[in-house]
Amino acid sequence: MTNNDLYIFDLDETLLNGDSAMLWHQFLLREGIIQDDNFLAEDERLMMLYSQGQLDMQQYLDFCIPPLTSKTIEEIYVLVEQFIESDINPRIFPQAKQLIKQLQQQGKAIIIISATVNFLVSKIALSLNINQHLAIDLETNNNAYSPKIKGVATYQQGKVIRLKAWLAIQATQYQTLHFYTDSINDLSLCEYADIINVVNPCSMLASKARQNNWQHLHWI
């Protein structure tokens, strides 16, 4: 390994035992911010499409962001910090914590790239002492988030587009890209990276991993 290695991590179901967006919605329901009893059922239906690589991301955001549009950005961040403490930190895989700590001690560059909204990913990354992340940016309106995607969504091929743009402005030229993911949605980034580790992969990604002889990790 050289210092020109970049370690790229997906977040949900990779570093985290669960999906941060779904956990966030459960948290918002507990807090009374989401009041529709049918919300979680629809969330689960949409996430099933995601797991199959068939989710329309803008349609998903049009569904899940409106309950937050009456909150200021500052109010959202207060909620996010509470959420991370109660629902995220206990779910980070111990193997993920150990690997990240080891890489940080070795001075390796680390970035999280997630198809979850930035206001969640940014705070989760900081809680892991990871300074670099790419996530879905939302447009704002009157100091509140809107459902509209700003720029290119870090979803499917969009992850590669955003990573290339990020790499282009870095002082370091990374020679080897290591990527960790669980999801078939990240196949484009798997094909772009140099060394791929699939973590508890979905069946479709597991099949691709076998075909390509990618490293298979089982984290619990």
ABEGO torsion letter per residue (X at the ends): XBAABBBBBBABGAABBEBAAAAAAAAAAAAGABABAAAAAAAAAAAAAAAAGABBAAAAAAAAAAAAAABBAAAAAAAAAAAAAAAAAAABBAAAAAAAAAAAAAGBBBBBBBABBAAAAAAAAAAAGBABBBBBBBBBBGGBBBABBBEBBBBEAAAAAAAAAAAAABABBBABBBBBBABAAAAAAAAABABBBBBGBBAAAAAAAAAAGBBBBBBX
